[in-house]
Amino acid sequence: TSISAGILQFDNIVENIGNHYSTTTYKFTCPVNGLYQASVGAISQSNTDAYGMDLYKSDVRQRRNYSVFRTIQATNFLMCVAGDTIHWQLSNNQNLYEGTGEERYTYASYSLIYAT
């Protein structure tokens, strides 16, 4: 699937306990103050693609994760306050394998590690 640069739009939600991920804004809203883990994975359709996935907190880029050859797997940790939003953005237009059902090649996950 060709995906445009910008917020990664994950419509297929495998698990969303508490409904903190929005399929309208494609952002995760932190329910409590604490340390959060945000992970992303993707596989491009060409083994020579170079692209980046940026992690944003409340619309400010916090981290850049970059792939030179096709596959990107990244996990980042952020301190957040209740109400902060977290999302991933693709840095340029890219053809990515998405997968189907629960077998997803392109995915994101958000988890509370510990509350403060």
C-alpha positions in Angstrom: 0.0 0.0 0.0 1.2 3.5 -0.8 1.2 5.6 2.4 1.6 9.3 2.3 3.9 11.2 4.5 2.3 12.4 7.7 0.5 10.7 10.6 0.4 6.9 10.2 -3.3 5.9 10.1 -3.8 2.6 11.9 -7.4 1.7 11.3 -7.1 -2.0 12.2 -7.0 -2.1 16.0 -6.1 -5.5 17.6 -6.4 -4.3 21.2 -7.4 -0.9 22.6 -8.0 -1.4 26.3 -9.6 1.9 27.7 -10.1 3.3 24.1 -7.1 5.6 24.4 -6.2 5.2 20.7 -8.4 7.2 18.3 -9.1 5.9 14.8 -10.3 9.5 14.0 -7.1 11.4 14.9 -4.7 8.3 14.8 -3.3 9.4 18.2 -2.9 7.7 21.5 -4.0 9.8 24.5 -2.0 9.2 27.7 -4.6 8.5 30.4 -2.3 9.1 33.4 1.1 10.7 34.2 3.9 8.2 33.6 6.5 6.5 31.4 5.1 5.2 28.1 6.5 2.9 25.5 5.8 3.6 21.9 6.8 1.0 19.3 6.5 0.9 15.5 7.4 -1.6 12.8 7.2 -1.5 9.0 8.5 -3.2 5.9 8.8 -1.4 2.6 8.0 -3.0 -0.7 11.6 -2.4 -2.0 14.8 -3.7 -0.3 16.6 -0.4 -1.2 14.1 2.0 0.4 15.3 4.5 3.0 12.7 6.2 5.2 12.0 7.5 8.7 9.3 7.2 11.3 9.1 10.1 13.7 7.5 9.9 17.2 5.5 12.9 18.3 4.2 13.9 21.7 1.5 16.6 21.7 2.4 17.4 18.0 6.1 18.0 18.8 8.7 15.6 17.3 10.5 13.7 20.1 12.4 11.0 18.2 13.5 10.1 14.7 13.9 6.5 13.8 15.4 5.8 10.4 15.7 2.7 8.1 18.2 2.4 5.2 17.2 -1.0 3.9 13.5 -1.8 4.0 12.7 -2.8 7.6 12.2 -0.5 10.6 11.6 -1.6 14.1 11.7 1.0 16.8 10.8 1.4 20.5 11.0 4.7 22.3 10.1 5.7 25.9 8.5 9.0 26.8 7.5 10.7 30.1 4.0 12.0 29.6 1.3 13.8 31.6 -2.3 12.8 31.4 -3.8 14.2 28.2 -0.6 14.2 26.1 -1.0 12.5 22.8 1.5 10.3 21.1 1.6 9.3 17.4 3.9 8.1 14.6 4.5 10.0 11.4 6.1 8.8 8.2 8.7 11.2 7.0 8.2 10.7 3.3 5.7 8.9 0.9 6.4 5.2 1.0 5.1 1.9 -0.3 4.7 -0.3 2.8 3.4 -3.8 3.3 0.5 -3.6 5.7 -0.6 -7.2 6.1 -4.1 -8.4 7.0 -6.0 -9.2 10.1 -3.8 -9.7 13.1 -0.8 -10.5 10.9 0.4 -6.9 10.3 3.7 -5.9 8.8 3.2 -2.2 9.6 2.0 -1.6 13.2 2.3 0.6 16.2 1.7 0.0 19.9 1.5 2.2 23.0 1.9 1.0 26.6 2.0 2.5 30.0 5.2 1.2 31.7 4.6 2.8 35.1 2.5 5.7 36.5 4.1 8.5 38.3 
